[in-house]
């Protein structure tokens, strides 16, 4: 592997965790401002790619179907979905 490529990969390995933490910080701030939980934000993120049946959404989120149903009702009433 070339020296430049190795340096680039090392830089990515150093910087990627900081990028992930920054994304988590932004998500937490958005959740606080919008009064949304982490699960709510994940649900909205998944649904940005298009509608899906509740069972598929529950599977994608790793949550029980009943919890997803309540979440969707709450997010819909708030105008988020």
N, C-alpha and C positions, 0 to 999 in steps of 0.2 A: 504494500500500500504506500502511496506517495506521501511525502512529508506534509504537503499542503492539505491533502485529504485527511490525514491523521490529525492535524491541528484543528481542522474544521470540525471533525467528529468529537474531539475533546472539548472544544468550545460549546458545541451543542449539548453534550452531556452535562457540562457545568451550568449552562443557562436554562435548559429546559425545566428543571425543577422550580427555578425562580418564576418562569413564565406560568407554570401551573399554579403556584401559590398566588400570583397576581390575579389570575383568573378566578380563583376561589375567593379572593378578597373582594373583587368586583361583584361576584355573585352574591356574597353575603351582604354587601352594601345595598345592592338592588333589592334583595329580599327584605331587608330592614325597611327601606323606603317604601316599598310596595306592599308591605305586610304579607310577604309570601315565604313559605318554608322552602328548604332545600328541595324537598320532594315536589313542591309546586313548580319550582323553577325547572327541575328536570322534566316534569310533565309538559310544561309549555315548550321547552326545547325540543322534545320528541315530536310534539304535534306541529311544530313549525315545518316539518318535512311532509305534512299532509295528514288528513284524518285517518284514523284506524279504529277498528273495533275495540271496545273496552277490554276484552280479554287479551288482545294483543298488546294493548297499552300496559295493562297490569304486568304482563310477562316482561315487556321491555323495561319497565321500572323496577321489577322485582318486588312488587307489592301485591297484597291480596286484592282480589277484584272488588270486594266490598269497600275497601279503603279508597281505591281509585274511583269508584262510583261517587262516593261522597266528595272526593277532591274535585272531580269534574263538575259536580253540581255547584260547589262553592266557587270554582274558577269561572264558571259560566255566569253565575249570578253577579260576580264582580266585573264581568265583561272582558276577562282575559282569554277565554276560549269560546 
